[in-house]
């Protein structure tokens, strides 16, 4: 029993010691105006050469292709990118570092255009109208209920 307790304690201490080793990288995207997005990163390696891409969440279209980013001596960066947020109101940013073909670091962030930004017009609804079929279905269900009541009354009124 003592050995099991020691083993559990050792596992707990290992988990606590390993928790700070988890990535402290932070990528944030903000859209304070309707014409650009601000991207900042912190907790990264100093003077690291990274790649940033931004894509439209709805369409999947890449709106900012592979853009090189270099962090400063404290592991931070801050950039502003012109972007039409009326066309791309929801964005996904991906920051990564490649080492030969191996992905070393990946950070992701979402951003949404401010509510006051105009949006591109949505596509018109081109599906069929369901009002007529819903009315017909309700009429058939009502008719079935009435027929059921009528047949039960008739079967109950006949002498056995």
TIVO-2410 file (N, C-alpha, C; in nm, 3 decimals):
# residues 160
REC num residu      c1      c2      c3 atome chaine
REC   1      X   0.082  -0.119   0.000     N      A
REC   1      X   0.000   0.000   0.000    CA      A
REC   1      X   0.087   0.126   0.000     C      A
REC   2      X   0.196   0.120   0.073     N      A
REC   2      X   0.287   0.233   0.080    CA      A
REC   2      X   0.350   0.261  -0.056     C      A
REC   3      X   0.381   0.154  -0.129     N      A
REC   3      X   0.440   0.168  -0.260    CA      A
REC   3      X   0.342   0.235  -0.357     C      A
REC   4      X   0.214   0.198  -0.350     N      A
REC   4      X   0.113   0.257  -0.437    CA      A
REC   4      X   0.098   0.405  -0.408     C      A
REC   5      X   0.096   0.443  -0.281     N      A
REC   5      X   0.087   0.585  -0.245    CA      A
REC   5      X   0.206   0.663  -0.299     C      A
REC   6      X   0.323   0.606  -0.286     N      A
REC   6      X   0.444   0.671  -0.338    CA      A
REC   6      X   0.437   0.687  -0.489     C      A
REC   7      X   0.385   0.585  -0.555     N      A
REC   7      X   0.372   0.590  -0.699    CA      A
REC   7      X   0.272   0.698  -0.742     C      A
REC   8      X   0.160   0.707  -0.671     N      A
REC   8      X   0.059   0.810  -0.700    CA      A
REC   8      X   0.117   0.949  -0.675     C      A
REC   9      X   0.188   0.967  -0.566     N      A
REC   9      X   0.250   1.095  -0.535    CA      A
REC   9      X   0.353   1.133  -0.640     C      A
REC  10      X   0.433   1.039  -0.685     N      A
REC  10      X   0.533   1.066  -0.788    CA      A
REC  10      X   0.465   1.106  -0.919     C      A
REC  11      X   0.356   1.038  -0.954     N      A
REC  11      X   0.281   1.073  -1.075    CA      A
REC  11      X   0.222   1.212  -1.067     C      A
REC  12      X   0.169   1.248  -0.948     N      A
REC  12      X   0.112   1.381  -0.928    CA      A
REC  12      X   0.220   1.487  -0.942     C      A
REC  13      X   0.335   1.467  -0.880     N      A
REC  13      X   0.444   1.564  -0.888    CA      A
REC  13      X   0.495   1.579  -1.031     C      A
REC  14      X   0.500   1.470  -1.103     N      A
REC  14      X   0.543   1.476  -1.243    CA      A
REC  14      X   0.443   1.557  -1.326     C      A
REC  15      X   0.314   1.537  -1.301     N      A
REC  15      X   0.211   1.611  -1.375    CA      A
REC  15      X   0.218   1.760  -1.343     C      A
REC  16      X   0.238   1.794  -1.217     N      A
REC  16      X   0.248   1.934  -1.177    CA      A
REC  16      X   0.372   1.999  -1.237     C      A
REC  17      X   0.483   1.928  -1.238     N      A
REC  17      X   0.606   1.983  -1.293    CA      A
REC  17      X   0.599   1.997  -1.444     C      A
REC  18      X   0.524   1.909  -1.512     N      A
REC  18      X   0.516   1.913  -1.658    CA      A
REC  18      X   0.415   2.016  -1.706     C      A
REC  19      X   0.321   2.059  -1.622     N      A
REC  19      X   0.218   2.153  -1.665    CA      A
REC  19      X   0.275   2.285  -1.717     C      A
REC  20      X   0.375   2.346  -1.652     N      A
REC  20      X   0.429   2.471  -1.706    CA      A
REC  20      X   0.500   2.453  -1.840     C      A
REC  21      X   0.538   2.330  -1.873     N      A
REC  21      X   0.605   2.307  -2.000    CA      A
REC  21      X   0.508   2.313  -2.117     C      A
REC  22      X   0.379   2.306  -2.088     N      A
REC  22      X   0.280   2.319  -2.195    CA      A
REC  22      X   0.293   2.457  -2.257     C      A
REC  23      X   0.258   2.467  -2.386     N      A
REC  23      X   0.279   2.591  -2.459    CA      A
REC  23      X   0.216   2.712  -2.394     C      A
REC  24      X   0.295   2.816  -2.379     N      A
REC  24      X   0.246   2.942  -2.325    CA      A
REC  24      X   0.229   3.042  -2.438     C      A
REC  25      X   0.235   2.993  -2.562     N      A
REC  25      X   0.220   3.081  -2.677    CA      A
REC  25      X   0.079   3.136  -2.681     C      A
REC  26      X   0.067   3.260  -2.723     N      A
REC  26      X  -0.065   3.321  -2.733    CA      A
REC  26      X  -0.074   3.398  -2.863     C      A
REC  27      X  -0.181   3.372  -2.937     N      A
REC  27      X  -0.209   3.442  -3.061    CA      A
REC  27      X  -0.346   3.505  -3.047     C      A
REC  28      X  -0.356   3.636  -3.068     N      A
REC  28      X  -0.486   3.703  -3.059    CA      A
REC  28      X  -0.510   3.783  -3.187     C      A
REC  29      X  -0.635   3.787  -3.227     N      A
REC  29      X  -0.676   3.866  -3.342    CA      A
REC  29      X  -0.793   3.953  -3.299     C      A
REC  30      X  -0.788   4.080  -3.331     N      A
REC  30      X  -0.895   4.173  -3.298    CA      A
REC  30      X  -0.932   4.252  -3.423     C      A
REC  31      X  -1.059   4.281  -3.431     N      A
REC  31      X  -1.110   4.360  -3.544    CA      A
REC  31      X  -1.175   4.486  -3.488     C      A
REC  32      X  -1.096   4.589  -3.457     N      A
REC  32      X  -1.154   4.711  -3.398    CA      A
REC  32      X  -1.229   4.796  -3.500     C      A
REC  33      X  -1.198   4.782  -3.626     N      A
REC  33      X  -1.264   4.858  -3.732    CA      A
REC  33      X  -1.303   4.761  -3.843     C      A
REC  34      X  -1.374   4.811  -3.941     N      A
REC  34      X  -1.428   4.725  -4.046    CA      A
REC  34      X  -1.331   4.702  -4.163     C      A
REC  35      X  -1.212   4.762  -4.156     N      A
REC  35      X  -1.122   4.753  -4.270    CA      A
REC  35      X  -0.989   4.686  -4.241     C      A
REC  36      X  -0.967   4.639  -4.118     N      A
REC  36      X  -0.840   4.572  -4.088    CA      A
REC  36      X  -0.855   4.480  -3.968     C      A
REC  37      X  -0.755   4.395  -3.952     N      A
REC  37      X  -0.749   4.305  -3.837    CA      A
REC  37      X  -0.611   4.322  -3.772     C      A
REC  38      X  -0.611   4.330  -3.639     N      A
REC  38      X  -0.486   4.341  -3.564    CA      A
REC  38      X  -0.451   4.203  -3.510     C      A
REC  39      X  -0.329   4.158  -3.537     N      A
REC  39      X  -0.282   4.027  -3.492    CA      A
REC  39      X  -0.163   4.048  -3.400     C      A
REC  40      X  -0.169   3.990  -3.281     N      A
REC  40      X  -0.057   3.998  -3.187    CA      A
REC  40      X  -0.024   3.859  -3.136     C      A
REC  41      X   0.099   3.840  -3.103     N      A
REC  41      X   0.145   3.714  -3.047    CA      A
REC  41      X   0.241   3.741  -2.934     C      A
REC  42      X   0.239   3.654  -2.834     N      A
REC  42      X   0.332   3.668  -2.722    CA      A
REC  42      X   0.365   3.529  -2.667     C      A
REC  43      X   0.468   3.524  -2.585     N      A
REC  43      X   0.510   3.397  -2.527    CA      A
REC  43      X   0.580   3.308  -2.627     C      A
REC  44      X   0.627   3.365  -2.736     N      A
REC  44      X   0.695   3.289  -2.841    CA      A
REC  44      X   0.846   3.296  -2.820     C      A
REC  45      X   0.917   3.218  -2.897     N      A
REC  45      X   1.063   3.223  -2.887    CA      A
REC  45      X   1.115   3.356  -2.941     C      A
REC  46      X   1.217   3.411  -2.880     N      A
REC  46      X   1.273   3.538  -2.928    CA      A
REC  46      X   1.332   3.522  -3.068     C      A
REC  47      X   1.310   3.624  -3.152     N      A
REC  47      X   1.364   3.630  -3.288    CA      A
REC  47      X   1.328   3.508  -3.373     C      A
REC  48      X   1.211   3.450  -3.350     N      A
REC  48      X   1.168   3.332  -3.425    CA      A
REC  48      X   1.107   3.375  -3.559     C      A
REC  49      X   1.130   3.295  -3.661     N      A
REC  49      X   1.071   3.319  -3.792    CA      A
REC  49      X   0.951   3.226  -3.805     C      A
REC  50      X   0.831   3.287  -3.809     N      A
REC  50      X   0.706   3.213  -3.811    CA      A
REC  50      X   0.627   3.245  -3.938     C      A
REC  51      X   0.522   3.170  -3.962     N      A
REC  51      X   0.436   3.193  -4.077    CA      A
REC  51      X   0.292   3.211  -4.028     C      A
REC  52      X   0.225   3.312  -4.080     N      A
REC  52      X   0.086   3.341  -4.042    CA      A
REC  52      X  -0.002   3.329  -4.166     C      A
REC  53      X  -0.115   3.261  -4.150     N      A
REC  53      X  -0.218   3.259  -4.253    CA      A
REC  53      X  -0.350   3.293  -4.185     C      A
REC  54      X  -0.437   3.361  -4.258     N      A
REC  54      X  -0.571   3.393  -4.208    CA      A
REC  54      X  -0.670   3.347  -4.312     C      A
REC  55      X  -0.771   3.273  -4.268     N      A
REC  55      X  -0.873   3.223  -4.360    CA      A
REC  55      X  -1.012   3.261  -4.313     C      A
REC  56      X  -1.104   3.264  -4.407     N      A
REC  56      X  -1.245   3.293  -4.380    CA      A
REC  56      X  -1.307   3.165  -4.324     C      A
REC  57      X  -1.372   3.175  -4.208     N      A
REC  57      X  -1.429   3.057  -4.144    CA      A
REC  57      X  -1.542   2.999  -4.227     C      A
REC  58      X  -1.625   3.085  -4.283     N      A
REC  58      X  -1.744   3.038  -4.354    CA      A
REC  58      X  -1.710   2.970  -4.486     C      A
REC  59      X  -1.624   3.032  -4.565     N      A
REC  59      X  -1.595   2.978  -4.698    CA      A
REC  59      X  -1.468   2.893  -4.703     C      A
REC  60      X  -1.381   2.909  -4.604     N      A
REC  60      X  -1.254   2.837  -4.606    CA      A
REC  60      X  -1.148   2.904  -4.693     C      A
REC  61      X  -1.183   3.014  -4.755     N      A
REC  61      X  -1.092   3.086  -4.844    CA      A
REC  61      X  -0.977   3.146  -4.763     C      A
REC  62      X  -0.856   3.134  -4.815     N      A
REC  62      X  -0.740   3.196  -4.752    CA      A
REC  62      X  -0.741   3.344  -4.790     C      A
REC  63      X  -0.759   3.432  -4.691     N      A
REC  63      X  -0.763   3.575  -4.720    CA      A
REC  63      X  -0.628   3.642  -4.695     C      A
REC  64      X  -0.543   3.578  -4.618     N      A
REC  64      X  -0.405   3.625  -4.601    CA      A
REC  64      X  -0.315   3.503  -4.620     C      A
REC  65      X  -0.251   3.494  -4.737     N      A
REC  65      X  -0.167   3.377  -4.762    CA      A
REC  65      X  -0.043   3.377  -4.672     C      A
REC  66      X   0.038   3.276  -4.683     N      A
REC  66      X   0.156   3.257  -4.599    CA      A
REC  66      X   0.237   3.387  -4.589     C      A
REC  67      X   0.233   3.445  -4.470     N      A
REC  67      X   0.300   3.573  -4.445    CA      A
REC  67      X   0.408   3.552  -4.340     C      A
REC  68      X   0.532   3.586  -4.371     N      A
REC  68      X   0.639   3.567  -4.272    CA      A
REC  68      X   0.626   3.668  -4.157     C      A
REC  69      X   0.645   3.619  -4.037     N      A
REC  69      X   0.640   3.700  -3.916    CA      A
REC  69      X   0.769   3.672  -3.839     C      A
REC  70      X   0.831   3.776  -3.785     N      A
REC  70      X   0.950   3.759  -3.700    CA      A
REC  70      X   0.920   3.822  -3.565     C      A
REC  71      X   0.942   3.746  -3.459     N      A
REC  71      X   0.919   3.798  -3.324    CA      A
REC  71      X   1.036   3.886  -3.282     C      A
REC  72      X   1.010   3.971  -3.183     N      A
REC  72      X   1.116   4.056  -3.132    CA      A
REC  72      X   1.197   3.980  -3.026     C      A
REC  73      X   1.285   4.050  -2.957     N      A
REC  73      X   1.374   3.984  -2.860    CA      A
REC  73      X   1.300   3.934  -2.737     C      A
REC  74      X   1.177   3.978  -2.717     N      A
REC  74      X   1.099   3.929  -2.602    CA      A
REC  74      X   0.999   3.822  -2.645     C      A
REC  75      X   0.999   3.782  -2.772     N      A
REC  75      X   0.909   3.677  -2.819    CA      A
REC  75      X   0.769   3.727  -2.852     C      A
REC  76      X   0.758   3.854  -2.891     N      A
REC  76      X   0.628   3.913  -2.925    CA      A
REC  76      X   0.630   3.969  -3.066     C      A
REC  77      X   0.509   3.985  -3.121     N      A
REC  77      X   0.494   4.057  -3.247    CA      A
REC  77      X   0.356   4.120  -3.249     C      A
REC  78      X   0.341   4.222  -3.331     N      A
REC  78      X   0.213   4.289  -3.349    CA      A
REC  78      X   0.208   4.342  -3.491     C      A
REC  79      X   0.104   4.302  -3.564     N      A
REC  79      X   0.091   4.345  -3.703    CA      A
REC  79      X  -0.054   4.382  -3.732     C      A
REC  80      X  -0.072   4.467  -3.830     N      A
REC  80      X  -0.206   4.505  -3.876    CA      A
REC  80      X  -0.216   4.470  -4.023     C      A
REC  81      X  -0.327   4.404  -4.060     N      A
REC  81      X  -0.347   4.363  -4.198    CA      A
REC  81      X  -0.478   4.421  -4.248     C      A
REC  82      X  -0.472   4.486  -4.367     N      A
REC  82      X  -0.594   4.538  -4.429    CA      A
REC  82      X  -0.679   4.422  -4.476     C      A
REC  83      X  -0.807   4.427  -4.444     N      A
REC  83      X  -0.897   4.319  -4.478    CA      A
REC  83      X  -1.039   4.373  -4.485     C      A
REC  84      X  -1.116   4.331  -4.584     N      A
REC  84      X  -1.254   4.372  -4.598    CA      A
REC  84      X  -1.340   4.280  -4.510     C      A
REC  85      X  -1.377   4.330  -4.392     N      A
REC  85      X  -1.453   4.247  -4.298    CA      A
REC  85      X  -1.600   4.236  -4.336     C      A
REC  86      X  -1.645   4.310  -4.437     N      A
REC  86      X  -1.780   4.290  -4.488    CA      A
REC  86      X  -1.786   4.158  -4.567     C      A
REC  87      X  -1.678   4.128  -4.637     N      A
REC  87      X  -1.671   4.003  -4.713    CA      A
REC  87      X  -1.631   3.886  -4.625     C      A
REC  88      X  -1.550   3.911  -4.524     N      A
REC  88      X  -1.497   3.804  -4.438    CA      A
REC  88      X  -1.522   3.839  -4.291     C      A
REC  89      X  -1.645   3.822  -4.242     N      A
REC  89      X  -1.676   3.865  -4.105    CA      A
REC  89      X  -1.622   3.772  -3.996     C      A
REC  90      X  -1.592   3.647  -4.029     N      A
REC  90      X  -1.539   3.554  -3.929    CA      A
REC  90      X  -1.407   3.499  -3.982     C      A
REC  91      X  -1.302   3.514  -3.901     N      A
REC  91      X  -1.167   3.479  -3.946    CA      A
REC  91      X  -1.103   3.377  -3.853     C      A
REC  92      X  -1.013   3.297  -3.910     N      A
REC  92      X  -0.933   3.202  -3.834    CA      A
REC  92      X  -0.787   3.226  -3.868     C      A
REC  93      X  -0.707   3.255  -3.766     N      A
REC  93      X  -0.565   3.279  -3.787    CA      A
REC  93      X  -0.484   3.158  -3.744     C      A
REC  94      X  -0.385   3.123  -3.823     N      A
REC  94      X  -0.296   3.012  -3.794    CA      A
REC  94      X  -0.152   3.062  -3.796     C      A
REC  95      X  -0.083   3.041  -3.686     N      A
REC  95      X   0.057   3.080  -3.674    CA      A
REC  95      X   0.137   2.954  -3.654     C      A
REC  96      X   0.237   2.934  -3.738     N      A
REC  96      X   0.315   2.811  -3.724    CA      A
REC  96      X   0.459   2.834  -3.764     C      A
REC  97      X   0.540   2.739  -3.721     N      A
REC  97      X   0.683   2.739  -3.752    CA      A
REC  97      X   0.716   2.605  -3.814     C      A
REC  98      X   0.780   2.611  -3.929     N      A
REC  98      X   0.819   2.487  -3.994    CA      A
REC  98      X   0.969   2.471  -3.981     C      A
REC  99      X   1.009   2.348  -3.954     N      A
REC  99      X   1.150   2.317  -3.945    CA      A
REC  99      X   1.177   2.204  -4.042     C      A
REC 100      X   1.213   2.241  -4.166     N      A
REC 100      X   1.231   2.137  -4.264    CA      A
REC 100      X   1.101   2.086  -4.320     C      A
REC 101      X   1.001   2.061  -4.282     N      A
REC 101      X   0.874   2.005  -4.324    CA      A
REC 101      X   0.801   1.960  -4.201     C      A
REC 102      X   0.863   1.974  -4.085     N      A
REC 102      X   0.799   1.934  -3.960    CA      A
REC 102      X   0.736   2.056  -3.895     C      A
REC 103      X   0.614   2.040  -3.852     N      A
REC 103      X   0.546   2.149  -3.783    CA      A
REC 103      X   0.595   2.155  -3.639     C      A
REC 104      X   0.656   2.266  -3.602     N      A
REC 104      X   0.714   2.280  -3.470    CA      A
REC 104      X   0.617   2.348  -3.374     C      A
REC 105      X   0.548   2.451  -3.420     N      A
REC 105      X   0.459   2.530  -3.335    CA      A
REC 105      X   0.333   2.559  -3.413     C      A
REC 106      X   0.220   2.552  -3.347     N      A
REC 106      X   0.094   2.591  -3.410    CA      A
REC 106      X   0.008   2.662  -3.309     C      A
REC 107      X  -0.042   2.778  -3.345     N      A
REC 107      X  -0.134   2.853  -3.260    CA      A
REC 107      X  -0.249   2.900  -3.348     C      A
REC 108      X  -0.369   2.899  -3.294     N      A
REC 108      X  -0.488   2.935  -3.371    CA      A
REC 108      X  -0.570   3.037  -3.294     C      A
REC 109      X  -0.636   3.127  -3.365     N      A
REC 109      X  -0.721   3.227  -3.302    CA      A
REC 109      X  -0.835   3.261  -3.396     C      A
REC 110      X  -0.951   3.292  -3.339     N      A
REC 110      X  -1.068   3.335  -3.415    CA      A
REC 110      X  -1.093   3.483  -3.392     C      A
REC 111      X  -1.153   3.548  -3.490     N      A
REC 111      X  -1.192   3.688  -3.476    CA      A
REC 111      X  -1.319   3.710  -3.555     C      A
REC 112      X  -1.400   3.804  -3.508     N      A
REC 112      X  -1.524   3.838  -3.576    CA      A
REC 112      X  -1.528   3.989  -3.599     C      A
REC 113      X  -1.590   4.026  -3.709     N      A
REC 113      X  -1.604   4.167  -3.741    CA      A
REC 113      X  -1.698   4.232  -3.639     C      A
REC 114      X  -1.676   4.359  -3.607     N      A
REC 114      X  -1.767   4.429  -3.516    CA      A
REC 114      X  -1.910   4.431  -3.571     C      A
REC 115      X  -2.006   4.442  -3.482     N      A
REC 115      X  -2.147   4.437  -3.522    CA      A
REC 115      X  -2.185   4.553  -3.614     C      A
REC 116      X  -2.119   4.667  -3.602     N      A
REC 116      X  -2.156   4.782  -3.685    CA      A
REC 116      X  -2.103   4.773  -3.828     C      A
REC 117      X  -2.022   4.675  -3.857     N      A
REC 117      X  -1.968   4.661  -3.993    CA      A
REC 117      X  -2.077   4.609  -4.087     C      A
REC 118      X  -2.087   4.666  -4.205     N      A
REC 118      X  -2.186   4.613  -4.300    CA      A
REC 118      X  -2.142   4.474  -4.345     C      A
REC 119      X  -2.237   4.390  -4.373     N      A
REC 119      X  -2.208   4.254  -4.420    CA      A
REC 119      X  -2.250   4.244  -4.566     C      A
REC 120      X  -2.186   4.156  -4.639     N      A
REC 120      X  -2.232   4.127  -4.774    CA      A
REC 120      X  -2.371   4.067  -4.765     C      A
REC 121      X  -2.453   4.093  -4.864     N      A
REC 121      X  -2.589   4.041  -4.864    CA      A
REC 121      X  -2.586   3.888  -4.866     C      A
REC 122      X  -2.672   3.828  -4.787     N      A
REC 122      X  -2.683   3.684  -4.785    CA      A
REC 122      X  -2.753   3.639  -4.913     C      A
REC 123      X  -2.731   3.516  -4.949     N      A
REC 123      X  -2.800   3.461  -5.065    CA      A
REC 123      X  -2.949   3.449  -5.035     C      A
REC 124      X  -3.035   3.473  -5.134     N      A
REC 124      X  -3.178   3.460  -5.109    CA      A
REC 124      X  -3.216   3.313  -5.088     C      A
REC 125      X  -3.322   3.293  -5.012     N      A
REC 125      X  -3.370   3.157  -4.988    CA      A
REC 125      X  -3.436   3.107  -5.115     C      A
REC 126      X  -3.385   2.997  -5.169     N      A
REC 126      X  -3.438   2.944  -5.294    CA      A
REC 126      X  -3.506   2.811  -5.276     C      A
REC 127      X  -3.522   2.765  -5.154     N      A
REC 127      X  -3.588   2.636  -5.129    CA      A
REC 127      X  -3.738   2.646  -5.150     C      A
REC 128      X  -3.802   2.533  -5.145     N      A
REC 128      X  -3.947   2.532  -5.165    CA      A
REC 128      X  -4.017   2.582  -5.040     C      A
REC 129      X  -4.136   2.635  -5.058     N      A
REC 129      X  -4.217   2.683  -4.947    CA      A
REC 129      X  -4.283   2.562  -4.881     C      A
REC 130      X  -4.281   2.557  -4.750     N      A
REC 130      X  -4.338   2.441  -4.679    CA      A
REC 130      X  -4.474   2.471  -4.620     C      A
REC 131      X  -4.527   2.592  -4.639     N      A
REC 131      X  -4.656   2.627  -4.581    CA      A
REC 131      X  -4.770   2.541  -4.633     C      A
REC 132      X  -4.776   2.518  -4.763     N      A
REC 132      X  -4.883   2.440  -4.823    CA      A
REC 132      X  -4.878   2.295  -4.777     C      A
REC 133      X  -4.759   2.236  -4.780     N      A
REC 133      X  -4.749   2.095  -4.739    CA      A
REC 133      X  -4.776   2.079  -4.589     C      A
REC 134      X  -4.738   2.176  -4.507     N      A
REC 134      X  -4.766   2.168  -4.364    CA      A
REC 134      X  -4.916   2.178  -4.339     C      A
REC 135      X  -4.986   2.263  -4.412     N      A
REC 135      X  -5.131   2.275  -4.400    CA      A
REC 135      X  -5.201   2.147  -4.443     C      A
REC 136      X  -5.155   2.087  -4.553     N      A
REC 136      X  -5.214   1.961  -4.600    CA      A
REC 136      X  -5.192   1.850  -4.498     C      A
REC 137      X  -5.073   1.845  -4.438     N      A
REC 137      X  -5.044   1.743  -4.338    CA      A
REC 137      X  -5.134   1.761  -4.215     C      A
REC 138      X  -5.154   1.884  -4.171     N      A
REC 138      X  -5.240   1.910  -4.056    CA      A
REC 138      X  -5.384   1.870  -4.086     C      A
REC 139      X  -5.430   1.898  -4.209     N      A
REC 139      X  -5.566   1.860  -4.248    CA      A
REC 139      X  -5.582   1.708  -4.250     C      A
REC 140      X  -5.484   1.636  -4.299     N      A
REC 140      X  -5.491   1.490  -4.302    CA      A
REC 140      X  -5.491   1.430  -4.162     C      A
REC 141      X  -5.410   1.484  -4.072     N      A
REC 141      X  -5.407   1.436  -3.935    CA      A
REC 141      X  -5.541   1.462  -3.867     C      A
REC 142      X  -5.599   1.579  -3.889     N      A
REC 142      X  -5.731   1.611  -3.833    CA      A
REC 142      X  -5.838   1.518  -3.889     C      A
REC 143      X  -5.837   1.493  -4.019     N      A
REC 143      X  -5.932   1.403  -4.082    CA      A
REC 143      X  -5.918   1.262  -4.025     C      A
REC 144      X  -5.795   1.218  -4.005     N      A
REC 144      X  -5.773   1.086  -3.945    CA      A
REC 144      X  -5.828   1.078  -3.804     C      A
REC 145      X  -5.812   1.183  -3.725     N      A
REC 145      X  -5.866   1.185  -3.588    CA      A
REC 145      X  -6.017   1.181  -3.588     C      A
REC 146      X  -6.079   1.256  -3.679     N      A
REC 146      X  -6.225   1.256  -3.688    CA      A
REC 146      X  -6.276   1.119  -3.729     C      A
REC 147      X  -6.213   1.056  -3.827     N      A
REC 147      X  -6.253   0.922  -3.870    CA      A
REC 147      X  -6.238   0.820  -3.756     C      A
REC 148      X  -6.133   0.833  -3.678     N      A
REC 148      X  -6.112   0.743  -3.565    CA      A
REC 148      X  -6.223   0.760  -3.462     C      A
REC 149      X  -6.261   0.883  -3.431     N      A
REC 149      X  -6.370   0.907  -3.337    CA      A
REC 149      X  -6.503   0.852  -3.388     C      A
REC 150      X  -6.530   0.873  -3.517     N      A
REC 150      X  -6.655   0.826  -3.575    CA      A
REC 150      X  -6.663   0.674  -3.571     C      A
REC 151      X  -6.555   0.605  -3.605     N      A
REC 151      X  -6.557   0.458  -3.606    CA      A
REC 151      X  -6.566   0.402  -3.465     C      A
REC 152      X  -6.510   0.466  -3.366     N      A
REC 152      X  -6.521   0.417  -3.228    CA      A
REC 152      X  -6.662   0.435  -3.175     C      A
REC 153      X  -6.724   0.545  -3.210     N      A
REC 153      X  -6.863   0.567  -3.167    CA      A
REC 153      X  -6.956   0.463  -3.229     C      A
REC 154      X  -6.938   0.433  -3.357     N      A
REC 154      X  -7.021   0.334  -3.424    CA      A
REC 154      X  -6.999   0.195  -3.367     C      A
REC 155      X  -6.874   0.160  -3.340     N      A
REC 155      X  -6.847   0.026  -3.286    CA      A
REC 155      X  -6.898   0.014  -3.143     C      A
REC 156      X  -6.903   0.124  -3.068     N      A
REC 156      X  -6.951   0.123  -2.931    CA      A
REC 156      X  -7.103   0.122  -2.926     C      A
REC 157      X  -7.172   0.170  -3.028     N      A
REC 157      X  -7.319   0.179  -3.025    CA      A
REC 157      X  -7.387   0.055  -3.079     C      A
REC 158      X  -7.315  -0.035  -3.143     N      A
REC 158      X  -7.377  -0.157  -3.195    CA      A
REC 158      X  -7.394  -0.259  -3.084     C      A
REC 159      X  -7.511  -0.328  -3.078     N      A
REC 159      X  -7.532  -0.429  -2.973    CA      A
REC 159      X  -7.450  -0.553  -3.001     C      A
REC 160      X  -7.405  -0.613  -2.896     N      A
REC 160      X  -7.323  -0.731  -2.912    CA      A
REC 160      X  -7.404  -0.857  -2.896     C      A
***
